[in-house]
């Protein structure tokens, strides 16, 4: 799933203090003892503990993103609990996704594994991941993280329908997509402040075009156009309606008036020349580089681009969420969590869960922020200046409004290809909005029916 790769290669949750260790609560569902032999059990009966034992414990952590950060977090946890050693196992993304079921079903399965909603669907249904609901209750995770960040990591026993069922992973950080802008070019076009409404944003694009500048820098060769379309979906389609669809829940549909309006907008902006004709041959990374070179007033991208933009544009760049249809509307933005799950075979599930809880601590938040990831506890990190400060402020607004939205390609394994090729046809004027939405819904229905 592309969503997980975004967390770092291009990578959001919020708040809370770490609860005191030593609290022991009864599980709210079946026990956590793993079955011996193959398969494992994701649920059971018995108490769970938030207390780290005094004896020596060794955990194995398998992951594919942010190797330096993960190793740092493991070392930080060891420094806090010297009797606990966390051995990290890094695997490149394609091999990680390809082999994760074999890895988790083996007799030497890691205690903790980076979560990927696409790759782990069959792992959940096979009972190889631990149901974390008892730990969520013991650590009060529901009040520690933005609700949507846990929704994205909650699923039924099939692993295909999200936003329901039980929690199977905990976020260490989230990504966020929004709109970058070139302040110097904006002033040249008579744009003096970030738009407060979508109508103002549309007017700003027209001003940029009239001033002889490229209004929108888009790389549609890969997910760049997806980001633009999905941000427009966020403001046009009711959040609950979109989440029903993207989580694969019964009755989900992308063929709605809001989705039609978002799709019409992409097509219209391409026809008006707001998007360059070369967009379909430009990658997301190349479009970001062009934006930094002064080719484009606005650019829709994620926090993964913020570091380079801040470095190369200095104080000439800003960031804001896609403006709502009406002033004062909810702040929204697409994002996916950098998250971790616990194996149902782990003999040290309580300690593994304690490490997951550590991921939103103050010290972990500082390390995550320094690594370029929007941390689980953003209030623990000093607010940066410039475009990074804009990003931080926007992130907190979106998180407070519970407006973080799952990426649309997470709705089905083959959805990324459908969306990317469809948007290319839409931008080129070879496909109507209705035909595009029909193709997207067919991919969804073929998987979820």
C-alpha positions as CSV (number, residue, x, y, z in Angstrom):
1,X,0.0,0.0,0.0
2,X,1.3,3.4,-1.0
3,X,0.0,4.9,2.2
4,X,2.6,3.4,4.4
5,X,5.5,4.3,2.1
6,X,4.3,7.9,2.4
7,X,4.9,8.0,6.1
8,X,8.6,8.6,5.7
9,X,9.6,8.7,2.1
10,X,7.4,11.6,1.7
11,X,5.4,10.7,6.3
12,X,0.9,12.3,12.0
13,X,-1.3,11.8,15.7
14,X,-1.4,14.1,18.6
15,X,-1.4,14.5,22.3
16,X,-1.2,12.9,25.7
17,X,1.1,12.2,28.6
18,X,2.5,8.7,29.3
19,X,0.5,7.0,32.0
20,X,2.3,5.8,35.1
21,X,3.6,2.2,34.9
22,X,2.2,-0.3,37.4
23,X,-1.4,0.0,36.5
24,X,-3.0,-3.4,36.0
25,X,-6.4,-3.7,34.4
26,X,-8.5,-6.6,33.4
27,X,-8.8,-7.1,29.6
28,X,-12.0,-6.1,28.0
29,X,-11.9,-9.0,25.6
30,X,-10.3,-12.4,25.5
31,X,-6.8,-13.3,26.7
32,X,-3.5,-12.3,25.2
33,X,-1.6,-15.6,25.6
34,X,-0.4,-16.8,22.2
35,X,-1.2,-20.2,20.9
36,X,1.8,-22.5,20.7
37,X,2.6,-23.6,17.2
38,X,1.5,-21.8,14.0
39,X,-1.1,-19.2,13.6
40,X,-1.1,-17.4,16.9
41,X,-4.1,-15.8,18.5
42,X,-5.1,-12.1,18.3
43,X,-7.4,-12.4,21.3
44,X,-7.8,-14.4,24.5
45,X,-8.5,-13.8,28.2
46,X,-6.6,-12.6,31.2
47,X,-5.2,-9.4,32.6
48,X,-2.7,-7.1,30.9
49,X,-0.1,-5.0,32.7
50,X,1.5,-1.6,32.0
51,X,4.4,-2.5,34.4
52,X,7.7,-3.3,32.8
53,X,9.2,-6.3,34.6
54,X,12.6,-6.1,36.3
55,X,14.1,-9.2,34.6
56,X,16.0,-9.1,31.3
57,X,13.8,-8.9,28.2
58,X,14.8,-9.0,24.6
59,X,12.3,-7.8,21.9
60,X,12.7,-7.9,18.2
61,X,11.3,-5.1,16.0
62,X,10.8,-5.5,12.3
63,X,10.4,-2.4,10.1
64,X,10.9,-0.8,6.7
65,X,10.7,3.0,7.2
66,X,13.0,5.6,9.0
67,X,15.8,3.2,10.0
68,X,17.8,5.9,11.9
69,X,14.8,7.0,13.9
70,X,13.6,3.5,14.7
71,X,17.0,2.6,16.0
72,X,17.1,5.8,18.0
73,X,13.7,5.1,19.6
74,X,14.8,1.6,20.5
75,X,18.0,2.9,22.1
76,X,16.0,5.6,24.0
77,X,13.6,3.0,25.4
78,X,16.6,0.9,26.4
79,X,18.1,3.9,28.2
80,X,14.8,4.3,30.1
81,X,14.5,0.5,30.8
82,X,18.1,-0.9,30.8
83,X,16.8,-4.4,31.3
84,X,14.9,-4.3,28.0
85,X,16.9,-4.7,24.7
86,X,15.2,-4.1,21.4
87,X,16.8,-5.6,18.4
88,X,15.8,-3.9,15.2
89,X,15.5,-5.7,11.8
90,X,15.3,-3.4,8.8
91,X,14.0,-4.7,5.4
92,X,13.5,-2.7,2.2
93,X,9.8,-1.9,1.5
94,X,9.1,-4.2,-1.3
95,X,10.7,-7.2,0.4
96,X,9.0,-6.3,3.7
97,X,5.6,-6.3,2.2
98,X,6.2,-9.4,0.2
99,X,7.5,-11.4,3.1
100,X,5.7,-10.0,6.1
101,X,3.2,-12.9,6.4
102,X,5.9,-15.5,6.3
103,X,7.9,-13.5,8.8
104,X,4.9,-13.1,11.2
105,X,3.9,-16.8,10.9
106,X,7.4,-18.2,11.6
107,X,8.5,-19.6,14.9
108,X,10.9,-16.6,15.2
109,X,8.3,-13.9,14.5
110,X,9.3,-10.4,15.7
111,X,7.6,-9.1,18.8
112,X,6.8,-5.8,17.1
113,X,6.3,-5.1,13.4
114,X,5.7,-1.9,11.4
115,X,2.1,-1.9,10.3
116,X,1.0,-1.8,6.7
117,X,-2.8,-2.0,6.1
118,X,-2.5,-3.6,2.7
119,X,0.2,-6.2,3.5
120,X,-1.3,-7.1,6.9
121,X,-4.9,-7.8,5.9
122,X,-4.2,-11.6,5.6
123,X,-2.1,-11.5,8.8
124,X,-4.9,-10.1,10.8
125,X,-7.4,-12.6,9.5
126,X,-4.9,-15.4,10.3
127,X,-4.7,-14.2,13.9
128,X,-1.0,-13.3,13.7
129,X,-1.4,-9.8,15.2
130,X,-2.4,-9.1,18.7
131,X,-5.7,-7.4,19.4
132,X,-4.6,-4.2,21.2
133,X,-8.0,-3.2,22.7
134,X,-7.0,-4.3,26.2
135,X,-3.9,-2.2,26.1
136,X,-5.8,0.7,24.5
137,X,-8.0,0.7,27.6
138,X,-5.1,0.2,30.1
139,X,-3.1,3.1,28.6
140,X,-6.1,5.3,27.7
141,X,-4.9,5.5,24.1
142,X,-8.3,6.7,22.9
143,X,-7.7,10.0,24.7
144,X,-4.0,10.1,23.8
145,X,-4.3,10.1,20.0
146,X,-6.6,11.9,17.5
147,X,-9.6,9.5,17.0
148,X,-9.0,9.2,13.3
149,X,-5.4,8.0,13.8
150,X,-6.8,5.0,15.7
151,X,-9.6,4.5,13.2
152,X,-7.0,4.0,10.4
153,X,-5.5,1.2,12.5
154,X,-8.7,-0.5,13.6
155,X,-10.3,-3.3,11.5
156,X,-12.6,-6.2,11.6
157,X,-11.3,-9.8,11.7
158,X,-11.1,-10.0,7.9
159,X,-8.5,-7.1,7.9
160,X,-10.4,-5.6,4.9
161,X,-12.8,-3.2,6.6
162,X,-11.2,-0.4,8.6
163,X,-12.6,2.2,11.0
164,X,-14.4,-0.5,12.9
165,X,-13.6,-3.6,15.0
166,X,-10.4,-3.7,17.1
167,X,-7.2,-1.8,17.3
168,X,-4.2,-3.6,15.8
169,X,-1.4,-1.0,15.8
170,X,-0.4,2.3,17.5
171,X,0.9,5.4,15.7
172,X,4.3,6.9,16.3
173,X,3.5,9.8,14.0
174,X,1.4,10.9,11.0
175,X,1.9,12.5,7.7
176,X,-0.1,15.6,6.4
177,X,-0.8,16.9,2.9
178,X,-1.6,20.5,2.3
179,X,-0.8,23.5,0.0
180,X,2.7,25.0,-0.2
181,X,3.0,28.5,-1.7
182,X,5.7,30.8,-3.0
183,X,5.3,34.0,-1.1
184,X,7.4,36.0,-3.6
185,X,5.4,34.9,-6.6
186,X,2.2,35.3,-4.7
187,X,2.9,38.9,-3.9
188,X,3.8,39.5,-7.6
189,X,0.3,38.2,-8.5
190,X,-1.4,40.4,-5.9
191,X,-2.0,37.6,-3.4
192,X,-1.2,39.0,0.0
193,X,-2.3,36.2,2.4
194,X,-3.3,32.5,2.4
195,X,-6.9,32.0,1.3
196,X,-9.5,31.4,3.9
197,X,-12.1,29.8,1.6
198,X,-12.0,27.6,-1.5
199,X,-13.5,30.5,-3.5
200,X,-10.6,32.7,-2.5
201,X,-8.1,30.0,-3.5
202,X,-9.7,29.6,-6.9
203,X,-9.5,33.4,-7.3
204,X,-5.8,33.3,-6.3
205,X,-5.1,30.7,-9.0
206,X,-6.7,33.0,-11.6
207,X,-4.6,35.9,-10.3
208,X,-1.4,33.8,-10.7
209,X,-2.4,32.8,-14.2
210,X,-3.1,36.4,-15.1
211,X,0.3,37.5,-13.7
212,X,2.0,35.0,-16.1
213,X,2.9,32.4,-13.5
214,X,2.1,28.7,-13.4
215,X,-0.7,28.6,-10.7
216,X,-0.3,24.9,-9.7
217,X,2.9,22.8,-9.8
218,X,1.6,19.2,-10.2
219,X,3.5,16.0,-10.8
220,X,0.9,13.5,-12.2
221,X,3.3,10.8,-13.3
222,X,2.9,9.2,-9.8
223,X,0.9,10.3,-6.7
224,X,1.2,14.1,-7.2
225,X,-2.2,14.5,-8.8
226,X,-3.7,12.1,-6.3
227,X,-2.8,14.5,-3.5
228,X,-4.5,17.4,-5.4
229,X,-7.7,15.4,-6.0
230,X,-7.8,13.9,-2.5
231,X,-7.4,17.4,-0.9
232,X,-10.4,18.6,-3.0
233,X,-12.3,15.5,-1.9
234,X,-11.7,16.5,1.7
235,X,-13.5,19.8,1.4
236,X,-16.3,18.7,-0.9
237,X,-17.3,15.3,0.5
238,X,-18.6,15.0,4.1
239,X,-15.9,13.4,6.2
240,X,-18.1,10.6,7.4
241,X,-19.2,9.7,3.9
242,X,-15.6,9.7,2.7
243,X,-14.4,7.5,5.6
244,X,-17.2,5.0,5.0
245,X,-15.8,4.6,1.4
246,X,-12.0,4.7,2.1
247,X,-12.3,2.3,5.1
248,X,-14.2,-0.2,2.9
249,X,-17.3,-0.2,5.0
250,X,-20.7,-1.4,3.6
251,X,-22.5,1.1,1.4
252,X,-19.3,3.0,0.6
253,X,-19.3,4.9,-2.6
254,X,-17.2,7.6,-4.3
255,X,-20.0,8.4,-6.8
256,X,-21.3,11.3,-4.8
257,X,-22.0,15.0,-5.6
258,X,-18.9,16.0,-3.5
259,X,-16.6,13.7,-5.3
260,X,-18.0,14.9,-8.6
261,X,-17.3,18.5,-7.7
262,X,-13.8,17.6,-6.7
263,X,-13.1,15.8,-9.9
264,X,-14.7,18.5,-12.0
265,X,-12.4,21.0,-10.4
266,X,-9.2,19.0,-11.4
267,X,-10.5,18.8,-14.9
268,X,-11.5,22.4,-15.0
269,X,-8.1,23.6,-13.7
270,X,-6.3,21.6,-16.3
271,X,-8.4,23.1,-19.0
272,X,-7.8,26.6,-17.7
273,X,-4.0,26.1,-17.8
274,X,-3.7,26.2,-14.0
275,X,-1.9,22.9,-14.3
276,X,1.0,22.6,-16.8
277,X,0.5,20.4,-19.9
278,X,3.7,18.6,-18.9
279,X,2.2,17.5,-15.6
280,X,1.5,13.9,-16.7
281,X,5.2,13.4,-17.5
282,X,6.4,15.0,-14.3
283,X,7.0,13.0,-11.1
284,X,6.0,14.2,-7.6
285,X,9.6,14.7,-6.6
286,X,10.4,16.6,-9.8
287,X,7.4,18.8,-9.4
288,X,8.5,19.6,-5.8
289,X,12.0,20.5,-7.2
290,X,10.4,22.7,-9.8
291,X,8.3,24.5,-7.2
292,X,11.5,25.2,-5.2
293,X,13.0,26.7,-8.4
294,X,10.2,29.2,-8.6
295,X,8.1,27.3,-11.2
296,X,4.6,27.5,-9.7
297,X,2.8,29.7,-7.1
298,X,1.1,26.8,-5.3
299,X,2.1,23.1,-4.9
300,X,0.0,20.4,-3.1
301,X,2.3,18.0,-1.3
302,X,3.0,16.4,2.1
303,X,5.2,17.1,5.1
304,X,7.9,14.9,3.6
305,X,8.7,17.8,1.2
306,X,8.9,20.4,3.9
307,X,12.5,20.0,4.8
308,X,13.8,20.6,1.2
309,X,11.4,23.4,0.7
310,X,12.5,25.2,3.9
311,X,16.1,24.7,3.0
312,X,15.9,25.8,-0.6
313,X,13.3,28.5,-0.4
314,X,14.3,30.0,3.0
315,X,11.6,32.4,4.1
316,X,9.8,32.5,0.7
317,X,7.6,29.4,1.3
318,X,4.4,29.0,3.3
319,X,2.0,26.2,4.0
320,X,-1.8,25.9,4.7
321,X,-4.6,23.4,4.6
322,X,-6.8,23.2,1.5
323,X,-9.3,26.0,2.4
324,X,-12.9,24.9,3.2
325,X,-15.9,25.8,1.1
326,X,-17.1,28.2,3.9
327,X,-15.0,30.3,6.2
328,X,-14.5,28.7,9.5
329,X,-15.0,25.2,8.2
330,X,-13.1,22.2,9.5
331,X,-9.4,22.0,8.7
332,X,-8.7,18.8,6.7
333,X,-5.7,17.0,5.1
334,X,-4.7,13.6,4.1
335,X,-2.3,11.7,6.3
336,X,-1.3,8.1,7.3
337,X,0.3,6.9,10.4
338,X,3.8,5.5,11.0
339,X,2.7,2.7,13.2
340,X,3.6,-0.5,14.9
341,X,1.8,-3.7,15.8
342,X,2.5,-6.6,18.3
343,X,2.8,-10.2,17.2
344,X,0.3,-12.6,18.7
345,X,3.3,-15.0,19.3
346,X,5.3,-12.5,21.4
347,X,6.1,-13.9,24.9
348,X,6.6,-10.3,26.1
349,X,3.4,-8.6,24.9
350,X,3.1,-6.3,27.9
351,X,6.6,-4.9,27.3
352,X,6.0,-4.6,23.6
353,X,2.8,-2.6,24.3
354,X,4.7,-0.4,26.8
355,X,7.2,0.4,24.0
356,X,4.2,1.4,21.8
357,X,3.0,3.7,24.5
358,X,6.5,5.2,24.7
359,X,6.1,6.3,21.1
360,X,4.0,9.3,22.2
361,X,6.1,10.4,25.1
362,X,7.8,13.8,25.2
363,X,11.3,12.4,24.5
364,X,10.0,10.3,21.6
365,X,8.1,13.3,20.2
366,X,11.3,15.3,20.0
367,X,13.2,12.5,18.2
368,X,10.3,12.0,15.8
369,X,10.1,15.8,15.0
370,X,13.9,16.0,14.5
371,X,13.6,13.1,12.0
372,X,11.0,15.1,10.0
373,X,8.0,13.2,11.2
374,X,4.9,14.9,12.7
375,X,5.0,13.4,16.2
376,X,2.4,11.8,18.3
377,X,2.8,14.5,20.8
378,X,3.4,17.8,18.9
379,X,2.9,20.0,21.9
380,X,6.1,18.6,23.4
381,X,8.1,20.1,20.5
382,X,9.1,23.7,20.2
383,X,7.3,25.4,17.3
384,X,9.7,26.0,14.4
385,X,9.7,29.1,12.2
386,X,8.9,29.7,8.6
387,X,7.2,27.0,6.5
388,X,8.0,24.4,9.1
389,X,6.1,26.5,11.6
390,X,3.2,26.8,9.2
391,X,3.2,23.1,8.9
392,X,3.2,22.6,12.6
393,X,0.4,25.0,13.2
394,X,-1.7,23.5,10.4
395,X,-1.1,20.0,11.7
396,X,-2.4,20.9,15.1
397,X,-5.5,22.5,13.6
398,X,-6.3,19.5,11.4
399,X,-5.7,17.1,14.3
400,X,-7.9,19.2,16.7
401,X,-10.7,19.1,14.1
402,X,-10.2,15.4,13.6
403,X,-9.8,16.2,10.0
404,X,-6.9,13.8,9.1
405,X,-8.1,11.7,6.2
406,X,-6.8,8.3,5.0
407,X,-5.3,8.4,1.5
408,X,-7.9,7.3,-1.1
409,X,-5.6,4.6,-2.6
410,X,-5.8,2.8,0.7
411,X,-9.4,1.8,-0.1
412,X,-8.3,-1.2,-2.2
413,X,-5.0,-2.9,-3.2
414,X,-5.3,-1.9,-6.9
415,X,-6.7,1.6,-6.3
416,X,-3.4,3.5,-6.7
417,X,-3.1,2.4,-10.3
418,X,-6.7,3.2,-11.1
419,X,-6.4,6.7,-9.6
420,X,-3.1,7.6,-11.1
421,X,-4.0,6.6,-14.7
422,X,-7.5,8.0,-14.4
423,X,-6.2,11.4,-13.2
424,X,-3.7,11.5,-16.0
425,X,-6.6,11.0,-18.5
426,X,-8.7,13.5,-16.7
427,X,-5.9,16.2,-16.9
428,X,-5.3,15.4,-20.5
429,X,-9.0,15.8,-21.3
430,X,-9.4,12.2,-22.4
431,X,-11.8,11.2,-19.6
432,X,-14.9,12.7,-18.1
433,X,-15.4,13.1,-14.4
434,X,-18.2,10.5,-14.4
435,X,-16.1,7.9,-16.2
436,X,-13.2,8.5,-13.8
437,X,-15.5,8.0,-10.7
438,X,-17.0,4.9,-12.3
439,X,-13.6,3.4,-12.7
440,X,-12.6,4.2,-9.1
441,X,-15.8,2.8,-7.7
442,X,-15.4,-0.4,-9.8
443,X,-12.0,-1.0,-8.3
444,X,-13.5,-0.5,-4.9
445,X,-16.5,-2.8,-5.5
446,X,-14.4,-5.6,-7.1
447,X,-12.4,-5.8,-3.9
448,X,-15.0,-5.3,-1.2
449,X,-18.0,-7.1,-2.7
